[in-house]
Amino acid sequence: MTRLLTRSDLQALLEPESCLDALRDGFRAAASPTIGQRIRTDLPFPGTATALVPGVLPGIEAYTVKVNAKFPGALPALRGVICLHSGHDGELLALMDSATVTAWRTGLAAALGTHLLAGPASAEGPVLGVIGAGAQAEVMVRGLGALRRHRELVVHDSDPARATAFASRHDGRLLASAQEVAAAADIVLMATWSRSPLLRLADTRPGQHITSLGADEPGKQELSADLLESALLVVDDRELAATMGAPAAAGLPASAAEATLGEVLRGDHPGRTGATDRSVYAPVGLPWQDLALAWLAYQQAERHDIGQKIDLLS
């Protein structure tokens, strides 16, 4: 039997703290977790198709295959499915909405990286800036809130109505541009569709941290080369970042990334070492992250009997 898990099912099953623990454990699991393949292709329509396979982690006897469609003009812009298969015999254990899992695993992994790299949390908390007020920003803010507090939130989005709604939900303040957000914020969270740099070195200041999720496929770019070269740049996987991530978008080599988040979590790299350092976390997203959250959701669904069950072989 295969369990079907919709967006509402997943939202009922997942909560930030356990997801953060699962992602933290995944980054620490091995020096080189199975990266798998990320296959992307343009379509003869206004969108792209991406597949991530396989999602594998030590200690989990299952794997994931994810297929996504990205259509920037659609709402939601990302749609697809995650197939969770048994590692024993390939049985399709669950079929679930990939947009929800992708937003949660990307946003919460970004929150984890932000927390580790942004310097010690103060009692007062930093000013938090958001550029791009979509689903991933929503989860980033929620996840970061489970790890540290902030004293103020400022937000900008190319869609004023979306920015206004986001600011209202998070008791934030609207700003007119990405540069204004960077000028006001100590920590900047970015998740946009931009294809040219929104922030350059001159827009930032010493001691600032930026997390950039926008360069997740070729042609997308949020940060300039001079900013990436001047900052401590941390990625999730060097090779992938050098082919389709922030370094690639800025024309920089793989060596521009000084560390991976796994290396920082395992203590193999110290991360930020000075209060005036700039730091950037710019992940691309890895297949094992899909498995980490899909397996967690599946276990909870089995425990509480959530989601419809069907026999695809009948």
N, C-alpha and C positions, 0 to 999 in steps of 0.2 A: 504494500500500500504506500501511496505517496501523499504526503501532507501538503496542502496548499496554504500558503501564508500570504495574505494580502497586506497592503500598507497598514491598515488599521490593526490587523493581527500583530504585525511586527512592532508597531508603536505601543501596543499593550504589553508585549513581551520584553522589550529592551528597556534598559535604564542605564544612565551614563556611568555610574560607578562600576558595575560589573563589566560593562563594555571596555572601560578604560583599563581595568585589571587584565582583561583578556588580551587587549592590544599590547599592554606593557609586557606581559608574559611572552607574547609572540615576538616582539623585538628582541627580547633577551634569550629566546629559545636556543639560538645557535648563531655562531659567527656569520654563517651564510645560510639563512633559511632558504628553502627551495623557492627561487624567484618565479619560475614558470615563464610563460610567454604572454606577451601583450600584443595583440594583433589588431591593427586599425586600418580601415580602408575608407576612402571617399566613396560616396554613392552618387548615382545619377539623379539625385534629388538634393534638396538643400540640407543635407545632414551627413553624418558619418556613422559607421558601425565599428564597434570595438568588442573584442573577445579577450577575456583573461582566463588562462588555463595553465596548469591546475593550481587551485588553492590548496596548499599542503602545509601542515605544521606537525612537528614532532609531538607524539602523544595523542593525536586525534586520528582515529581510524575512519576517516572520511576525507573527501576532497570536493572542491567546488569547480564548476564551470560557469562563467558569467558572460552573458551576451547583452550588450547595451546599444541602443540607438541614441544619438545626440542630434537634436534638431533645435538650433538656437531660437528659432521663431515660434516654437511650440510651447505649450504650458501643460504639464511640465516639460522641460527641455530634454530631460533624460528619461528614457523608458527601457525596460528590459526585464530579464529574469535571471535568477541564480538557481542553478541545479545543484543540489547537495546529494552526493553519491556515497554509498557505503564503500569503504576501502577493502572490505572483505570480498564482496561479489559484484560491486558496481550497481547494486539496487539504487533506484532513484528514491531517496528518503524524503526529500522535500523539494518543492518548487516555490520560490518566493520572489516578491517584488524587489528588483535590484536597485531601483532608485532610492528606496528607503535604506537598504543596507549600505549602499555606496555613500549616501550622505552621512550616515552615522559613522561608518568606519573612517571615512576621509576627514570629517569634521572632528571626531574625537581623537584620532591620531594626530591631527594638527594641534588640537588643544594640548595634548600631552607634550608634543615637541615645543610648543610655545611656552608652557610652564617650565620645562627643563632649561630652556635657553634664554629666557627673558630676565634672568637674574633673580636674586632672593625676593620673595614676596614680602612687602611691607605691611604694617598694620593698617595704614591708610589705603593702600592699594593704588595701582596705576590708573591713568586715563586710558581707556580701551577704545581703539578706533576700528571701524568696520568699513571696508570699501567693497561693495557688492553685497547687497542684503538679501541673498537667496537662501536656499535650503542648507547649503553647507555652512554659511555664516551663522545660521540659526543654531546648528548643532555645535559649531566651534564655541560660540558664546556660552551655550548651556554647559558644554563640557569643561570649559575653562573655569566657569563658575563653581564647579565641583572641586577644583584644584586650588583656586585662589580668588580673592575678592578684588573688585575694582571700584574706584570711587566715582567714576563718570564714564559714560559711553557716548561717543560721537559717531555719526554714520553718514555715508554718502553712497548713492546709487544712481546710475544713469536714468533709472525710472523713479521719478519723484514720489509717486504713489507708493511704490514698494518701500522706498526709504522711509517715508512717513509712517507706514504701518510697522516697520521694524523698530523704529525709534519709539513708537508708542508702546509696543510690547515690552521693550527693555528699558523704559524710562530714560531714553537717550535724547540726544540733541542733534538736529540736522545740520550738516555743513555742505557747502556748495561745490566742493571739488575734492579729489583725492589728495591734492597738495595741502588743502586746509585740514584734512583729517591727519595727515602726517605731521603737520605743524603743531597740532593740539595733543596728539596721543603719545603715550610712552610705549604702548604695544599696538601694532597695526595688524589686523587680520584682513586678508585680501582673497576674494573668490569671485573672479569676473571672467568675461569672455574676451577680454582685451587682446588685441593683436599688435599693440605697440605699447612701449613702457608708460605706465601711469605714474611711476615714481622714479626719480633719479637721485644720485648721491646728494645733490644740492638741496633736495626736498626733505632730507632726513637730518638727524643730529646724532652726535655721539651718545652711546648708551641705549639707543633705541633698538627694539626688536620688531621684525616684520615676518609674518608667516604668509607665504604666497602659494595659493592653490591653483591659480589660473593657468599655469604653463603645464597642463597635463596631456598635451598632444602637440604635434608640430604646428607651428604657425601662431601659437598663442604666447603672449609675453606680457608680464605685468611690471617687471623690474629691469632697469638698464644694466649694462655691463659694468659701468663704473661703480654702481652701488654694490653689485654682487662681488666685485673684486676687492672692495674696501671692507666688506663684512666677513664675519665668520659664517661661512655658508655650509649648512648641514642639509643633507638630502636623505631619502629613504634607501636609495640604491644608486651608486655612482654611475654604473654603466647605463642604466635606464635614463637617469637625469641628463647624461651627456648626449643622448640620442633624441630625447623628446621632452626634456624638462627645462627648468629655468636656465641652466648653463648653456644648453643647446640653443635655446631661443635667443640668448644674448651673444652667441658666437664664441663661447668660452669652452675650453677643454674639460675633460673629466676631472683633471687635477684642481680645477677651481673649487670643487667641493672638498672641504677640509675634513669632513667626517660624515658618517651616517648616524641616524638617530639611535640605531642599535648599538653602535660603538659608544655613544654618550651614555646610554642606559646601562651598559655593561661596565662602564668605567674605563674603557679602552681609550677614550678621548675625554679631556676635562670639560669640553663645552666652553661656555663663556668664562674667561679668566679675569676680566677687568670691568669695572663699573662703567667705563667709557667706551667699551667695545660695542660696535654694531653687530647684530646677529640676524641671520635670515634662515628660516626653515622653509625649504621649497621641495616638498615631496611630489611624486608622480602618482603613487598608489600601487600597491603590490597585491597579487592574487591571494596570498595567505591571509591578508587582512579581511577579505571577504569570508574566508572560512572561519576565522576567529569569531566573527559576529553571527554568521549563519549557523554555526554549530551551537552557539549559546542560545540563539532563538529557537532552534529545533529542540534542544533539550528541554527548554521551558515549555514549549508547545506540547511535547510528549507528556511532561509532568502534569500539565493543567488541561490537556485535551483541547487545545485551541487550534482552530483551522480545520477546514474540510479535508476529509481523506477520500482519495479516489484510487481505483485500480486501473492504471493506464494499460495494463496488459490484458484486460478483460475483453 
